[in-house]
Amino acid sequence: MALNKEEKNVCVQNFGKNASDTGSTQVQVALLTKRIQALTAHLKANHGDAVAKRSLSLLVGKRRSLLDYLARTDRDAYIKLIESLGLRK
């Protein structure tokens, strides 16, 4: 369920500070969200894939911890990010 290079570049351009900013919290959350969406689509077609279910729960947990960090450090960026990604909270 890896993202291709074009999808990653689009996320970096939309959420990063510059074209090479791949480590910021906003970019990491956006990339995790794309991977979560891909895994969710895979699991809808393959209900019994236990490894994918575990991977999905790990990704959701990592995204949650990054979002919690962003909410603590930069509340405005957090609100803007969850609105642009369409996440609940």
Chimera marker file (.cmm) of the C-alpha trace (Angstrom):
<marker_set name="trace">
<marker id="1" x="0.000" y="0.000" z="0.000" r="1" g="1" b="0" radius="0.5"/>
<marker id="2" x="2.921" y="2.311" z="-0.594" r="1" g="1" b="0" radius="0.5"/>
<marker id="3" x="2.320" y="5.686" z="-2.171" r="1" g="1" b="0" radius="0.5"/>
<marker id="4" x="3.940" y="6.487" z="-5.472" r="1" g="1" b="0" radius="0.5"/>
<marker id="5" x="6.302" y="9.389" z="-5.940" r="1" g="1" b="0" radius="0.5"/>
<marker id="6" x="3.740" y="11.729" z="-7.498" r="1" g="1" b="0" radius="0.5"/>
<marker id="7" x="1.290" y="11.318" z="-4.592" r="1" g="1" b="0" radius="0.5"/>
<marker id="8" x="4.055" y="12.028" z="-2.093" r="1" g="1" b="0" radius="0.5"/>
<marker id="9" x="5.170" y="15.121" z="-3.983" r="1" g="1" b="0" radius="0.5"/>
<marker id="10" x="1.604" y="16.458" z="-4.060" r="1" g="1" b="0" radius="0.5"/>
<marker id="11" x="1.302" y="16.028" z="-0.277" r="1" g="1" b="0" radius="0.5"/>
<marker id="12" x="4.656" y="17.714" z="0.301" r="1" g="1" b="0" radius="0.5"/>
<marker id="13" x="3.703" y="20.654" z="-1.924" r="1" g="1" b="0" radius="0.5"/>
<marker id="14" x="0.273" y="21.066" z="-0.306" r="1" g="1" b="0" radius="0.5"/>
<marker id="15" x="1.284" y="20.715" z="3.339" r="1" g="1" b="0" radius="0.5"/>
<marker id="16" x="5.024" y="21.416" z="3.479" r="1" g="1" b="0" radius="0.5"/>
<marker id="17" x="6.819" y="24.696" z="3.918" r="1" g="1" b="0" radius="0.5"/>
<marker id="18" x="8.877" y="24.111" z="0.754" r="1" g="1" b="0" radius="0.5"/>
<marker id="19" x="9.403" y="21.394" z="-1.867" r="1" g="1" b="0" radius="0.5"/>
<marker id="20" x="11.907" y="19.448" z="0.244" r="1" g="1" b="0" radius="0.5"/>
<marker id="21" x="10.035" y="19.653" z="3.559" r="1" g="1" b="0" radius="0.5"/>
<marker id="22" x="9.146" y="16.009" z="4.148" r="1" g="1" b="0" radius="0.5"/>
<marker id="23" x="9.706" y="15.879" z="7.885" r="1" g="1" b="0" radius="0.5"/>
<marker id="24" x="7.225" y="18.416" z="9.193" r="1" g="1" b="0" radius="0.5"/>
<marker id="25" x="4.321" y="17.125" z="11.226" r="1" g="1" b="0" radius="0.5"/>
<marker id="26" x="1.734" y="18.328" z="8.718" r="1" g="1" b="0" radius="0.5"/>
<marker id="27" x="3.367" y="16.437" z="5.834" r="1" g="1" b="0" radius="0.5"/>
<marker id="28" x="3.755" y="13.289" z="7.894" r="1" g="1" b="0" radius="0.5"/>
<marker id="29" x="0.079" y="13.358" z="8.889" r="1" g="1" b="0" radius="0.5"/>
<marker id="30" x="-0.981" y="13.939" z="5.277" r="1" g="1" b="0" radius="0.5"/>
<marker id="31" x="1.111" y="11.006" z="4.047" r="1" g="1" b="0" radius="0.5"/>
<marker id="32" x="-0.216" y="8.751" z="6.793" r="1" g="1" b="0" radius="0.5"/>
<marker id="33" x="-3.761" y="9.770" z="5.891" r="1" g="1" b="0" radius="0.5"/>
<marker id="34" x="-3.188" y="8.779" z="2.260" r="1" g="1" b="0" radius="0.5"/>
<marker id="35" x="-1.813" y="5.394" z="3.347" r="1" g="1" b="0" radius="0.5"/>
<marker id="36" x="-4.728" y="4.879" z="5.736" r="1" g="1" b="0" radius="0.5"/>
<marker id="37" x="-7.206" y="5.601" z="2.950" r="1" g="1" b="0" radius="0.5"/>
<marker id="38" x="-5.470" y="3.095" z="0.660" r="1" g="1" b="0" radius="0.5"/>
<marker id="39" x="-5.452" y="0.408" z="3.359" r="1" g="1" b="0" radius="0.5"/>
<marker id="40" x="-9.115" y="1.046" z="4.154" r="1" g="1" b="0" radius="0.5"/>
<marker id="41" x="-10.029" y="0.522" z="0.498" r="1" g="1" b="0" radius="0.5"/>
<marker id="42" x="-7.968" y="-2.671" z="0.456" r="1" g="1" b="0" radius="0.5"/>
<marker id="43" x="-9.690" y="-4.001" z="3.571" r="1" g="1" b="0" radius="0.5"/>
<marker id="44" x="-13.150" y="-3.356" z="2.118" r="1" g="1" b="0" radius="0.5"/>
<marker id="45" x="-12.287" y="-5.832" z="-0.650" r="1" g="1" b="0" radius="0.5"/>
<marker id="46" x="-10.260" y="-8.232" z="1.534" r="1" g="1" b="0" radius="0.5"/>
<marker id="47" x="-12.002" y="-8.634" z="4.867" r="1" g="1" b="0" radius="0.5"/>
<marker id="48" x="-9.794" y="-11.417" z="6.183" r="1" g="1" b="0" radius="0.5"/>
<marker id="49" x="-6.425" y="-9.748" z="5.718" r="1" g="1" b="0" radius="0.5"/>
<marker id="50" x="-5.213" y="-9.728" z="9.319" r="1" g="1" b="0" radius="0.5"/>
<marker id="51" x="-1.829" y="-8.197" z="8.518" r="1" g="1" b="0" radius="0.5"/>
<marker id="52" x="-3.472" y="-5.243" z="6.790" r="1" g="1" b="0" radius="0.5"/>
<marker id="53" x="-5.800" y="-4.758" z="9.770" r="1" g="1" b="0" radius="0.5"/>
<marker id="54" x="-2.832" y="-4.626" z="12.113" r="1" g="1" b="0" radius="0.5"/>
<marker id="55" x="-0.972" y="-2.244" z="9.820" r="1" g="1" b="0" radius="0.5"/>
<marker id="56" x="-4.009" y="0.001" z="9.659" r="1" g="1" b="0" radius="0.5"/>
<marker id="57" x="-4.323" y="0.180" z="13.433" r="1" g="1" b="0" radius="0.5"/>
<marker id="58" x="-0.610" y="1.001" z="13.757" r="1" g="1" b="0" radius="0.5"/>
<marker id="59" x="-0.869" y="3.772" z="11.175" r="1" g="1" b="0" radius="0.5"/>
<marker id="60" x="-3.950" y="5.251" z="12.843" r="1" g="1" b="0" radius="0.5"/>
<marker id="61" x="-2.150" y="5.247" z="16.195" r="1" g="1" b="0" radius="0.5"/>
<marker id="62" x="0.905" y="6.951" z="14.749" r="1" g="1" b="0" radius="0.5"/>
<marker id="63" x="-1.255" y="9.586" z="13.048" r="1" g="1" b="0" radius="0.5"/>
<marker id="64" x="-3.154" y="10.167" z="16.304" r="1" g="1" b="0" radius="0.5"/>
<marker id="65" x="0.054" y="10.751" z="18.241" r="1" g="1" b="0" radius="0.5"/>
<marker id="66" x="1.349" y="13.172" z="15.600" r="1" g="1" b="0" radius="0.5"/>
<marker id="67" x="-1.967" y="15.044" z="15.653" r="1" g="1" b="0" radius="0.5"/>
<marker id="68" x="-1.853" y="15.231" z="19.451" r="1" g="1" b="0" radius="0.5"/>
<marker id="69" x="1.664" y="16.666" z="19.256" r="1" g="1" b="0" radius="0.5"/>
<marker id="70" x="0.584" y="19.222" z="16.668" r="1" g="1" b="0" radius="0.5"/>
<marker id="71" x="-2.440" y="20.217" z="18.769" r="1" g="1" b="0" radius="0.5"/>
<marker id="72" x="-0.155" y="20.823" z="21.764" r="1" g="1" b="0" radius="0.5"/>
<marker id="73" x="2.468" y="22.813" z="19.897" r="1" g="1" b="0" radius="0.5"/>
<marker id="74" x="0.580" y="24.719" z="17.173" r="1" g="1" b="0" radius="0.5"/>
<marker id="75" x="-3.198" y="24.774" z="17.621" r="1" g="1" b="0" radius="0.5"/>
<marker id="76" x="-3.907" y="26.892" z="14.522" r="1" g="1" b="0" radius="0.5"/>
<marker id="77" x="-1.941" y="24.559" z="12.236" r="1" g="1" b="0" radius="0.5"/>
<marker id="78" x="-3.743" y="21.583" z="13.803" r="1" g="1" b="0" radius="0.5"/>
<marker id="79" x="-7.184" y="23.020" z="13.094" r="1" g="1" b="0" radius="0.5"/>
<marker id="80" x="-6.219" y="23.963" z="9.550" r="1" g="1" b="0" radius="0.5"/>
<marker id="81" x="-4.781" y="20.488" z="8.902" r="1" g="1" b="0" radius="0.5"/>
<marker id="82" x="-7.759" y="18.483" z="10.136" r="1" g="1" b="0" radius="0.5"/>
<marker id="83" x="-10.120" y="20.683" z="8.122" r="1" g="1" b="0" radius="0.5"/>
<marker id="84" x="-8.098" y="20.284" z="4.931" r="1" g="1" b="0" radius="0.5"/>
<marker id="85" x="-7.770" y="16.507" z="5.372" r="1" g="1" b="0" radius="0.5"/>
<marker id="86" x="-11.381" y="16.061" z="6.413" r="1" g="1" b="0" radius="0.5"/>
<marker id="87" x="-10.579" y="14.411" z="9.736" r="1" g="1" b="0" radius="0.5"/>
<marker id="88" x="-12.866" y="14.415" z="12.757" r="1" g="1" b="0" radius="0.5"/>
<marker id="89" x="-12.016" y="15.789" z="16.189" r="1" g="1" b="0" radius="0.5"/>
<link id1="1" id2="2" r="1" g="1" b="0" radius="0.2"/>
<link id1="2" id2="3" r="1" g="1" b="0" radius="0.2"/>
<link id1="3" id2="4" r="1" g="1" b="0" radius="0.2"/>
<link id1="4" id2="5" r="1" g="1" b="0" radius="0.2"/>
<link id1="5" id2="6" r="1" g="1" b="0" radius="0.2"/>
<link id1="6" id2="7" r="1" g="1" b="0" radius="0.2"/>
<link id1="7" id2="8" r="1" g="1" b="0" radius="0.2"/>
<link id1="8" id2="9" r="1" g="1" b="0" radius="0.2"/>
<link id1="9" id2="10" r="1" g="1" b="0" radius="0.2"/>
<link id1="10" id2="11" r="1" g="1" b="0" radius="0.2"/>
<link id1="11" id2="12" r="1" g="1" b="0" radius="0.2"/>
<link id1="12" id2="13" r="1" g="1" b="0" radius="0.2"/>
<link id1="13" id2="14" r="1" g="1" b="0" radius="0.2"/>
<link id1="14" id2="15" r="1" g="1" b="0" radius="0.2"/>
<link id1="15" id2="16" r="1" g="1" b="0" radius="0.2"/>
<link id1="16" id2="17" r="1" g="1" b="0" radius="0.2"/>
<link id1="17" id2="18" r="1" g="1" b="0" radius="0.2"/>
<link id1="18" id2="19" r="1" g="1" b="0" radius="0.2"/>
<link id1="19" id2="20" r="1" g="1" b="0" radius="0.2"/>
<link id1="20" id2="21" r="1" g="1" b="0" radius="0.2"/>
<link id1="21" id2="22" r="1" g="1" b="0" radius="0.2"/>
<link id1="22" id2="23" r="1" g="1" b="0" radius="0.2"/>
<link id1="23" id2="24" r="1" g="1" b="0" radius="0.2"/>
<link id1="24" id2="25" r="1" g="1" b="0" radius="0.2"/>
<link id1="25" id2="26" r="1" g="1" b="0" radius="0.2"/>
<link id1="26" id2="27" r="1" g="1" b="0" radius="0.2"/>
<link id1="27" id2="28" r="1" g="1" b="0" radius="0.2"/>
<link id1="28" id2="29" r="1" g="1" b="0" radius="0.2"/>
<link id1="29" id2="30" r="1" g="1" b="0" radius="0.2"/>
<link id1="30" id2="31" r="1" g="1" b="0" radius="0.2"/>
<link id1="31" id2="32" r="1" g="1" b="0" radius="0.2"/>
<link id1="32" id2="33" r="1" g="1" b="0" radius="0.2"/>
<link id1="33" id2="34" r="1" g="1" b="0" radius="0.2"/>
<link id1="34" id2="35" r="1" g="1" b="0" radius="0.2"/>
<link id1="35" id2="36" r="1" g="1" b="0" radius="0.2"/>
<link id1="36" id2="37" r="1" g="1" b="0" radius="0.2"/>
<link id1="37" id2="38" r="1" g="1" b="0" radius="0.2"/>
<link id1="38" id2="39" r="1" g="1" b="0" radius="0.2"/>
<link id1="39" id2="40" r="1" g="1" b="0" radius="0.2"/>
<link id1="40" id2="41" r="1" g="1" b="0" radius="0.2"/>
<link id1="41" id2="42" r="1" g="1" b="0" radius="0.2"/>
<link id1="42" id2="43" r="1" g="1" b="0" radius="0.2"/>
<link id1="43" id2="44" r="1" g="1" b="0" radius="0.2"/>
<link id1="44" id2="45" r="1" g="1" b="0" radius="0.2"/>
<link id1="45" id2="46" r="1" g="1" b="0" radius="0.2"/>
<link id1="46" id2="47" r="1" g="1" b="0" radius="0.2"/>
<link id1="47" id2="48" r="1" g="1" b="0" radius="0.2"/>
<link id1="48" id2="49" r="1" g="1" b="0" radius="0.2"/>
<link id1="49" id2="50" r="1" g="1" b="0" radius="0.2"/>
<link id1="50" id2="51" r="1" g="1" b="0" radius="0.2"/>
<link id1="51" id2="52" r="1" g="1" b="0" radius="0.2"/>
<link id1="52" id2="53" r="1" g="1" b="0" radius="0.2"/>
<link id1="53" id2="54" r="1" g="1" b="0" radius="0.2"/>
<link id1="54" id2="55" r="1" g="1" b="0" radius="0.2"/>
<link id1="55" id2="56" r="1" g="1" b="0" radius="0.2"/>
<link id1="56" id2="57" r="1" g="1" b="0" radius="0.2"/>
<link id1="57" id2="58" r="1" g="1" b="0" radius="0.2"/>
<link id1="58" id2="59" r="1" g="1" b="0" radius="0.2"/>
<link id1="59" id2="60" r="1" g="1" b="0" radius="0.2"/>
<link id1="60" id2="61" r="1" g="1" b="0" radius="0.2"/>
<link id1="61" id2="62" r="1" g="1" b="0" radius="0.2"/>
<link id1="62" id2="63" r="1" g="1" b="0" radius="0.2"/>
<link id1="63" id2="64" r="1" g="1" b="0" radius="0.2"/>
<link id1="64" id2="65" r="1" g="1" b="0" radius="0.2"/>
<link id1="65" id2="66" r="1" g="1" b="0" radius="0.2"/>
<link id1="66" id2="67" r="1" g="1" b="0" radius="0.2"/>
<link id1="67" id2="68" r="1" g="1" b="0" radius="0.2"/>
<link id1="68" id2="69" r="1" g="1" b="0" radius="0.2"/>
<link id1="69" id2="70" r="1" g="1" b="0" radius="0.2"/>
<link id1="70" id2="71" r="1" g="1" b="0" radius="0.2"/>
<link id1="71" id2="72" r="1" g="1" b="0" radius="0.2"/>
<link id1="72" id2="73" r="1" g="1" b="0" radius="0.2"/>
<link id1="73" id2="74" r="1" g="1" b="0" radius="0.2"/>
<link id1="74" id2="75" r="1" g="1" b="0" radius="0.2"/>
<link id1="75" id2="76" r="1" g="1" b="0" radius="0.2"/>
<link id1="76" id2="77" r="1" g="1" b="0" radius="0.2"/>
<link id1="77" id2="78" r="1" g="1" b="0" radius="0.2"/>
<link id1="78" id2="79" r="1" g="1" b="0" radius="0.2"/>
<link id1="79" id2="80" r="1" g="1" b="0" radius="0.2"/>
<link id1="80" id2="81" r="1" g="1" b="0" radius="0.2"/>
<link id1="81" id2="82" r="1" g="1" b="0" radius="0.2"/>
<link id1="82" id2="83" r="1" g="1" b="0" radius="0.2"/>
<link id1="83" id2="84" r="1" g="1" b="0" radius="0.2"/>
<link id1="84" id2="85" r="1" g="1" b="0" radius="0.2"/>
<link id1="85" id2="86" r="1" g="1" b="0" radius="0.2"/>
<link id1="86" id2="87" r="1" g="1" b="0" radius="0.2"/>
<link id1="87" id2="88" r="1" g="1" b="0" radius="0.2"/>
<link id1="88" id2="89" r="1" g="1" b="0" radius="0.2"/>
</marker_set>
